[in-house]
C-alpha cells in the first residue's frame, strides 16, 4: 500500500503518505506520517517535491500545527519549509550537523532534546535521541499506539548506512539497545512498511551489526594491513559489489569504533588499517 501521494490510514491516530522519491537508498520512497485529525503533526515531511507537498496540504491543510523531523537528510526534511509557510506550523527537530547529505535549510523553532514530549488531546509523542545514522537523529514514540517512528534508525528491507563523522557505529548500537527499554509494539520506518515484533527487529539489528563487526575483525586478521577498497570486498562479500561504495561508509564507522576501543589502528600516511593484536 506504498502508493505515492495517497493518504493511507494505519490506525485511528496515524495516516501515511509516501513521497515519490523511490531509489536504492529510499526504497518505495520516504514515509511522511500525519498524526492526529483535529491538530495534526506532520512527521518527516520528506523531500521538497511539489506533488508531495500538495498531497500533505490537501490531506491535512489548516489542521497542521507542527512539522517534526527525525533528522535532516535531504529525503526527510526539506518539505518542512513549504508546509510551515503554508500553515504556520511550528518546526520541531534538531539542527543539521556539518556533514554530508544535510538539509541546511532546516531551522527548527523548537530544538529537540531527549525525552521531550509533544502532547495533544489526541496523542502523546515522545522524542528519543538515537544518534548513529547521524548525530541529530531522533525517533519518536507514539505512546497511545506503542508505535515508534524510526526515521532512518531502522528501515524495512535494508540496513542503515552509517556515515562518519556524524554517523557513529558505537552510538548506533547503543541507540538500538536504548529502544529495548520502551514498550514498543510497532515500528513505523522512514522507508517501507510498518514492522511488528518490534523487540525482535531491534535485537536482530544489534546482532547483525555485531556480526558485521566480527567480519571486519576477521577481515583484518585475514588480509593484514589494508585499505578500504580491499577490505570491503572481504567484509561485504554477501553484498552486491555495486553497493560497496556505500558499504565502505558503514565499514569505516565499524573501524572507527574499533579504533576508539584500541582494537584497530589507522595509519595516517596512507589511511590503511590494521588490527591491534592483544
TORDRENKE-823326 format. One record per residue (C-alpha): residue number from 0; residue in three letters; y negated, z negated, x. Coordinates in Angstrom, 3 decimals, m for minus. Example, Ala and Ser with C-alpha at 12.3 -4.5 7.8 and 13.67 -1.06 7.14 Angstrom:
2
+-----+------+----------+----------+----------+
: pos : code :    north :       up :     east :
+-----+------+----------+----------+----------+
:   0 :  Ala :    4.500 :   m7.800 :   12.300 :
:   1 :  Ser :    1.060 :   m7.140 :   13.670 :
+-----+------+----------+----------+----------+
***
This chain:
278
+-----+------+----------+----------+----------+
: pos : code :    north :       up :     east :
+-----+------+----------+----------+----------+
:   0 :  Unk :    0.000 :    0.000 :    0.000 :
:   1 :  Unk :   m2.256 :    0.603 :    3.007 :
:   2 :  Unk :   m4.310 :    3.331 :    1.306 :
:   3 :  Unk :   m7.753 :    3.844 :    2.795 :
:   4 :  Unk :  m10.695 :    2.737 :    0.699 :
:   5 :  Unk :   m8.639 :    1.411 :   m2.227 :
:   6 :  Unk :   m9.019 :   m2.296 :   m3.109 :
:   7 :  Unk :   m5.603 :   m3.962 :   m3.302 :
:   8 :  Unk :   m5.226 :   m7.470 :   m4.708 :
:   9 :  Unk :   m2.993 :   m9.681 :   m2.556 :
:  10 :  Unk :   m3.393 :  m12.812 :   m4.704 :
:  11 :  Unk :   m5.882 :  m14.423 :   m7.069 :
:  12 :  Unk :   m8.370 :  m15.062 :   m4.248 :
:  13 :  Unk :   m7.936 :  m12.097 :   m1.877 :
:  14 :  Unk :   m8.354 :   m8.331 :   m2.006 :
:  15 :  Unk :   m7.798 :   m5.943 :    0.900 :
:  16 :  Unk :   m9.474 :   m2.635 :    1.736 :
:  17 :  Unk :   m8.095 :   m0.612 :    4.662 :
:  18 :  Unk :  m10.602 :    1.271 :    6.824 :
:  19 :  Unk :   m9.965 :    4.979 :    7.562 :
:  20 :  Unk :   m9.558 :    4.458 :   11.311 :
:  21 :  Unk :   m5.815 :    4.894 :   11.923 :
:  22 :  Unk :   m4.596 :    5.149 :   15.512 :
:  23 :  Unk :   m2.264 :    3.890 :   18.209 :
:  24 :  Unk :   m4.188 :    0.621 :   18.548 :
:  25 :  Unk :   m5.190 :    0.196 :   14.884 :
:  26 :  Unk :   m2.049 :    1.203 :   13.004 :
:  27 :  Unk :   m2.904 :    2.358 :    9.470 :
:  28 :  Unk :   m6.472 :    1.128 :   10.010 :
:  29 :  Unk :   m8.457 :   m2.114 :   10.121 :
:  30 :  Unk :   m7.876 :   m4.502 :    7.229 :
:  31 :  Unk :  m11.027 :   m5.760 :    5.541 :
:  32 :  Unk :  m10.423 :   m8.745 :    3.256 :
:  33 :  Unk :  m12.604 :   m9.769 :    0.311 :
:  34 :  Unk :  m12.300 :  m13.483 :   m0.534 :
:  35 :  Unk :  m13.399 :  m14.745 :   m3.933 :
:  36 :  Unk :  m14.665 :  m12.942 :   m7.012 :
:  37 :  Unk :  m17.932 :  m14.628 :   m8.017 :
:  38 :  Unk :  m19.119 :  m15.424 :   m4.471 :
:  39 :  Unk :  m17.454 :  m13.046 :   m2.024 :
:  40 :  Unk :  m16.877 :  m13.360 :    1.713 :
:  41 :  Unk :  m16.138 :  m10.057 :    3.491 :
:  42 :  Unk :  m13.790 :  m10.904 :    6.350 :
:  43 :  Unk :  m13.667 :   m8.332 :    9.173 :
:  44 :  Unk :  m15.942 :   m5.661 :    7.673 :
:  45 :  Unk :  m14.455 :   m3.099 :   10.063 :
:  46 :  Unk :  m15.949 :   m0.027 :   11.723 :
:  47 :  Unk :  m19.297 :    1.392 :   10.612 :
:  48 :  Unk :  m17.710 :    4.276 :    8.688 :
:  49 :  Unk :  m19.845 :    5.215 :    5.695 :
:  50 :  Unk :  m16.972 :    5.680 :    3.253 :
:  51 :  Unk :  m15.528 :    2.276 :    4.179 :
:  52 :  Unk :  m18.871 :    0.531 :    3.772 :
:  53 :  Unk :  m19.286 :    2.234 :    0.380 :
:  54 :  Unk :  m15.805 :    1.089 :   m0.698 :
:  55 :  Unk :  m16.667 :   m2.535 :    0.164 :
:  56 :  Unk :  m20.016 :   m2.417 :   m1.624 :
:  57 :  Unk :  m18.569 :   m0.673 :   m4.683 :
:  58 :  Unk :  m15.837 :   m3.315 :   m4.922 :
:  59 :  Unk :  m17.926 :   m6.463 :   m4.466 :
:  60 :  Unk :  m21.580 :   m5.347 :   m4.266 :
:  61 :  Unk :  m24.030 :   m8.038 :   m5.408 :
:  62 :  Unk :  m21.306 :  m10.710 :   m5.286 :
:  63 :  Unk :  m21.173 :  m10.592 :   m1.463 :
:  64 :  Unk :  m22.623 :  m13.746 :    0.131 :
:  65 :  Unk :  m21.042 :  m13.818 :    3.594 :
:  66 :  Unk :  m19.744 :  m11.408 :    6.241 :
:  67 :  Unk :  m17.229 :  m13.139 :    8.506 :
:  68 :  Unk :  m15.856 :  m11.621 :   11.733 :
:  69 :  Unk :  m12.731 :  m12.682 :   13.620 :
:  70 :  Unk :  m14.161 :  m11.075 :   16.781 :
:  71 :  Unk :  m16.460 :   m8.310 :   17.917 :
:  72 :  Unk :  m14.213 :   m5.425 :   18.894 :
:  73 :  Unk :  m15.623 :   m2.183 :   17.558 :
:  74 :  Unk :  m12.890 :   m1.690 :   14.960 :
:  75 :  Unk :  m13.554 :   m5.101 :   13.369 :
:  76 :  Unk :  m17.241 :   m5.985 :   13.122 :
:  77 :  Unk :  m19.763 :   m3.075 :   13.224 :
:  78 :  Unk :  m19.955 :   m2.584 :    9.435 :
:  79 :  Unk :  m21.393 :   m6.099 :    9.195 :
:  80 :  Unk :  m24.965 :   m4.866 :    9.589 :
:  81 :  Unk :  m24.971 :   m2.334 :    6.753 :
:  82 :  Unk :  m23.298 :   m4.829 :    4.419 :
:  83 :  Unk :  m25.683 :   m7.640 :    5.348 :
:  84 :  Unk :  m28.702 :   m5.375 :    4.903 :
:  85 :  Unk :  m27.454 :   m4.127 :    1.524 :
:  86 :  Unk :  m26.586 :   m7.558 :    0.115 :
:  87 :  Unk :  m28.494 :  m10.194 :    2.094 :
:  88 :  Unk :  m25.150 :  m11.703 :    3.150 :
:  89 :  Unk :  m25.048 :  m14.306 :    5.907 :
:  90 :  Unk :  m23.218 :  m13.126 :    9.037 :
:  91 :  Unk :  m20.733 :  m15.671 :   10.424 :
:  92 :  Unk :  m18.841 :  m15.331 :   13.706 :
:  93 :  Unk :  m19.091 :  m15.685 :   17.461 :
:  94 :  Unk :  m21.400 :  m13.573 :   19.603 :
:  95 :  Unk :  m19.865 :  m10.849 :   21.762 :
:  96 :  Unk :  m18.781 :  m11.713 :   25.306 :
:  97 :  Unk :  m19.786 :   m9.488 :   28.211 :
:  98 :  Unk :  m16.610 :   m7.448 :   28.160 :
:  99 :  Unk :  m15.199 :   m4.036 :   27.254 :
: 100 :  Unk :  m14.976 :   m2.582 :   23.736 :
: 101 :  Unk :  m17.537 :   m5.002 :   22.231 :
: 102 :  Unk :  m19.844 :   m4.550 :   19.246 :
: 103 :  Unk :  m23.108 :   m5.620 :   20.837 :
: 104 :  Unk :  m24.985 :   m5.243 :   17.523 :
: 105 :  Unk :  m23.316 :   m8.334 :   16.072 :
: 106 :  Unk :  m25.830 :  m11.174 :   15.828 :
: 107 :  Unk :  m24.420 :  m13.934 :   13.610 :
: 108 :  Unk :  m26.778 :  m16.073 :   11.566 :
: 109 :  Unk :  m24.160 :  m18.802 :   11.838 :
: 110 :  Unk :  m22.448 :  m19.173 :   15.229 :
: 111 :  Unk :  m18.897 :  m20.397 :   14.698 :
: 112 :  Unk :  m17.251 :  m23.456 :   16.176 :
: 113 :  Unk :  m13.622 :  m24.527 :   15.870 :
: 114 :  Unk :  m12.835 :  m26.246 :   12.563 :
: 115 :  Unk :  m15.993 :  m25.044 :   10.791 :
: 116 :  Unk :  m15.406 :  m24.685 :    7.052 :
: 117 :  Unk :  m16.827 :  m22.249 :    4.509 :
: 118 :  Unk :  m16.225 :  m23.958 :    1.159 :
: 119 :  Unk :  m16.968 :  m22.389 :   m2.236 :
: 120 :  Unk :  m15.834 :  m23.219 :   m5.786 :
: 121 :  Unk :  m13.151 :  m20.538 :   m5.313 :
: 122 :  Unk :  m11.808 :  m21.081 :   m1.797 :
: 123 :  Unk :  m11.858 :  m23.130 :    1.410 :
: 124 :  Unk :  m11.865 :  m21.115 :    4.644 :
: 125 :  Unk :  m11.346 :  m22.987 :    7.927 :
: 126 :  Unk :  m12.174 :  m21.460 :   11.330 :
: 127 :  Unk :   m9.522 :  m21.785 :   14.042 :
: 128 :  Unk :  m10.703 :  m20.856 :   17.541 :
: 129 :  Unk :   m7.980 :  m18.665 :   19.032 :
: 130 :  Unk :   m9.130 :  m17.253 :   22.383 :
: 131 :  Unk :   m6.720 :  m14.986 :   24.221 :
: 132 :  Unk :   m7.128 :  m11.456 :   22.896 :
: 133 :  Unk :  m10.801 :  m12.042 :   23.671 :
: 134 :  Unk :  m12.735 :  m15.250 :   24.284 :
: 135 :  Unk :  m14.678 :  m15.153 :   20.992 :
: 136 :  Unk :  m11.681 :  m14.658 :   18.693 :
: 137 :  Unk :  m11.265 :  m16.835 :   15.591 :
: 138 :  Unk :   m8.533 :  m16.893 :   12.988 :
: 139 :  Unk :   m9.359 :  m18.177 :    9.504 :
: 140 :  Unk :   m7.109 :  m20.381 :    7.382 :
: 141 :  Unk :   m7.448 :  m19.985 :    3.603 :
: 142 :  Unk :   m6.254 :  m23.434 :    2.637 :
: 143 :  Unk :   m5.524 :  m22.855 :   m1.053 :
: 144 :  Unk :   m3.155 :  m19.955 :   m0.309 :
: 145 :  Unk :   m1.919 :  m21.281 :    3.083 :
: 146 :  Unk :   m2.863 :  m17.823 :    4.349 :
: 147 :  Unk :   m4.053 :  m17.155 :    7.905 :
: 148 :  Unk :   m6.363 :  m14.214 :    8.535 :
: 149 :  Unk :   m5.260 :  m13.406 :   12.054 :
: 150 :  Unk :   m7.593 :  m10.594 :   13.170 :
: 151 :  Unk :   m6.145 :   m9.255 :   16.413 :
: 152 :  Unk :   m4.477 :  m12.542 :   17.363 :
: 153 :  Unk :   m1.350 :  m11.397 :   15.506 :
: 154 :  Unk :   m0.656 :   m7.835 :   14.373 :
: 155 :  Unk :    2.126 :   m6.442 :   12.232 :
: 156 :  Unk :    4.153 :   m3.795 :   14.038 :
: 157 :  Unk :    2.935 :   m4.290 :   17.610 :
: 158 :  Unk :    1.912 :   m6.941 :   20.103 :
: 159 :  Unk :   m1.704 :   m7.591 :   21.001 :
: 160 :  Unk :   m3.276 :   m6.236 :   24.189 :
: 161 :  Unk :   m4.876 :   m8.979 :   26.305 :
: 162 :  Unk :   m7.897 :   m7.573 :   28.167 :
: 163 :  Unk :   m9.174 :   m9.587 :   31.153 :
: 164 :  Unk :  m11.608 :  m11.075 :   31.971 :
: 165 :  Unk :  m12.466 :  m12.113 :   28.399 :
: 166 :  Unk :   m8.817 :  m11.835 :   27.418 :
: 167 :  Unk :   m6.725 :  m14.680 :   28.795 :
: 168 :  Unk :   m2.927 :  m14.890 :   28.573 :
: 169 :  Unk :   m2.774 :  m18.666 :   29.086 :
: 170 :  Unk :   m5.343 :  m19.172 :   26.329 :
: 171 :  Unk :   m3.490 :  m16.682 :   24.109 :
: 172 :  Unk :   m0.150 :  m18.505 :   24.340 :
: 173 :  Unk :   m1.851 :  m21.880 :   23.808 :
: 174 :  Unk :   m3.736 :  m20.473 :   20.791 :
: 175 :  Unk :   m0.474 :  m19.272 :   19.273 :
: 176 :  Unk :    1.026 :  m22.728 :   19.767 :
: 177 :  Unk :   m2.064 :  m24.254 :   18.097 :
: 178 :  Unk :   m1.289 :  m22.311 :   14.906 :
: 179 :  Unk :    2.016 :  m24.139 :   14.574 :
: 180 :  Unk :    0.019 :  m27.280 :   13.694 :
: 181 :  Unk :   m1.187 :  m25.635 :   10.468 :
: 182 :  Unk :    0.803 :  m25.486 :    7.241 :
: 183 :  Unk :    0.998 :  m21.686 :    7.278 :
: 184 :  Unk :    2.770 :  m19.658 :    4.613 :
: 185 :  Unk :    1.364 :  m16.144 :    5.055 :
: 186 :  Unk :   m0.280 :  m14.214 :    7.898 :
: 187 :  Unk :   m2.787 :  m11.520 :    6.936 :
: 188 :  Unk :   m3.287 :   m9.499 :   10.137 :
: 189 :  Unk :   m6.169 :   m7.271 :   11.142 :
: 190 :  Unk :   m3.729 :   m4.353 :   11.116 :
: 191 :  Unk :   m0.622 :   m3.910 :    8.987 :
: 192 :  Unk :    0.946 :   m5.646 :    6.009 :
: 193 :  Unk :    0.936 :   m9.368 :    5.237 :
: 194 :  Unk :    3.723 :  m11.263 :    7.016 :
: 195 :  Unk :    5.832 :  m14.075 :    5.591 :
: 196 :  Unk :    7.786 :  m16.665 :    7.591 :
: 197 :  Unk :    4.596 :  m17.443 :    9.491 :
: 198 :  Unk :    6.173 :  m20.066 :   11.728 :
: 199 :  Unk :    8.961 :  m17.657 :   12.705 :
: 200 :  Unk :    6.412 :  m14.939 :   13.517 :
: 201 :  Unk :    4.356 :  m17.245 :   15.739 :
: 202 :  Unk :    7.388 :  m18.679 :   17.519 :
: 203 :  Unk :    8.712 :  m15.154 :   18.175 :
: 204 :  Unk :    5.377 :  m14.128 :   19.707 :
: 205 :  Unk :    5.265 :  m17.164 :   22.011 :
: 206 :  Unk :    8.818 :  m16.466 :   23.175 :
: 207 :  Unk :    8.090 :  m12.756 :   23.592 :
: 208 :  Unk :    5.100 :  m13.462 :   25.861 :
: 209 :  Unk :    7.070 :  m15.942 :   27.941 :
: 210 :  Unk :    9.922 :  m13.418 :   28.259 :
: 211 :  Unk :    7.417 :  m10.788 :   29.417 :
: 212 :  Unk :    6.042 :  m13.265 :   31.939 :
: 213 :  Unk :    9.592 :  m13.756 :   33.218 :
: 214 :  Unk :    9.832 :   m9.968 :   33.648 :
: 215 :  Unk :    6.579 :   m9.998 :   35.672 :
: 216 :  Unk :    8.057 :  m12.660 :   37.953 :
: 217 :  Unk :   11.356 :  m10.789 :   38.262 :
: 218 :  Unk :    9.482 :   m7.535 :   38.900 :
: 219 :  Unk :    7.556 :   m9.107 :   41.764 :
: 220 :  Unk :   10.776 :  m10.542 :   43.149 :
: 221 :  Unk :   12.418 :   m7.096 :   42.974 :
: 222 :  Unk :    9.691 :   m4.853 :   44.416 :
: 223 :  Unk :    7.796 :   m7.361 :   46.570 :
: 224 :  Unk :    4.095 :   m6.919 :   47.250 :
: 225 :  Unk :    2.994 :   m4.114 :   44.946 :
: 226 :  Unk :    0.191 :   m2.504 :   42.981 :
: 227 :  Unk :   m0.168 :   m2.441 :   39.192 :
: 228 :  Unk :    0.948 :    1.189 :   38.815 :
: 229 :  Unk :    4.334 :    0.475 :   40.348 :
: 230 :  Unk :    4.794 :   m2.925 :   38.759 :
: 231 :  Unk :    4.056 :   m1.772 :   35.190 :
: 232 :  Unk :    6.985 :    0.667 :   35.328 :
: 233 :  Unk :    9.322 :   m2.248 :   36.032 :
: 234 :  Unk :    7.816 :   m4.865 :   33.717 :
: 235 :  Unk :    7.284 :   m2.476 :   30.777 :
: 236 :  Unk :   10.351 :   m0.303 :   31.223 :
: 237 :  Unk :   11.003 :   m0.804 :   27.497 :
: 238 :  Unk :    7.612 :    0.659 :   26.509 :
: 239 :  Unk :    6.594 :    4.321 :   26.148 :
: 240 :  Unk :    5.058 :    5.372 :   29.517 :
: 241 :  Unk :    2.135 :    6.799 :   27.561 :
: 242 :  Unk :    1.162 :    3.205 :   26.752 :
: 243 :  Unk :    1.427 :    1.930 :   30.327 :
: 244 :  Unk :   m2.329 :    2.129 :   30.955 :
: 245 :  Unk :   m2.920 :   m0.315 :   28.092 :
: 246 :  Unk :    0.117 :   m2.366 :   29.145 :
: 247 :  Unk :   m1.452 :   m2.832 :   32.582 :
: 248 :  Unk :   m4.225 :   m4.850 :   30.932 :
: 249 :  Unk :   m1.792 :   m7.372 :   29.432 :
: 250 :  Unk :    0.260 :   m7.396 :   32.632 :
: 251 :  Unk :   m2.880 :   m8.186 :   34.609 :
: 252 :  Unk :   m3.509 :  m11.081 :   32.199 :
: 253 :  Unk :    0.007 :  m12.362 :   32.958 :
: 254 :  Unk :   m0.676 :  m12.055 :   36.707 :
: 255 :  Unk :   m3.971 :  m13.925 :   36.403 :
: 256 :  Unk :   m2.165 :  m16.712 :   34.522 :
: 257 :  Unk :    0.442 :  m16.888 :   37.318 :
: 258 :  Unk :   m2.359 :  m16.892 :   39.909 :
: 259 :  Unk :   m4.066 :  m19.860 :   38.218 :
: 260 :  Unk :   m0.718 :  m21.640 :   38.261 :
: 261 :  Unk :   m0.343 :  m20.883 :   42.007 :
: 262 :  Unk :    2.705 :  m18.733 :   41.336 :
: 263 :  Unk :    1.275 :  m15.321 :   42.305 :
: 264 :  Unk :   m1.241 :  m14.068 :   44.852 :
: 265 :  Unk :   m3.641 :  m11.124 :   44.695 :
: 266 :  Unk :   m4.639 :   m9.514 :   47.994 :
: 267 :  Unk :   m8.366 :   m8.649 :   47.890 :
: 268 :  Unk :   m8.080 :   m5.889 :   50.485 :
: 269 :  Unk :   m6.024 :   m3.574 :   48.243 :
: 270 :  Unk :   m5.676 :   m5.506 :   44.936 :
: 271 :  Unk :   m1.911 :   m5.714 :   45.386 :
: 272 :  Unk :    0.065 :   m8.664 :   44.049 :
: 273 :  Unk :    2.988 :  m10.682 :   45.295 :
: 274 :  Unk :    4.913 :  m13.723 :   44.191 :
: 275 :  Unk :    4.354 :  m17.078 :   45.878 :
: 276 :  Unk :    7.829 :  m18.366 :   46.588 :
: 277 :  Unk :    8.038 :  m22.120 :   46.183 :
+-----+------+----------+----------+----------+
***
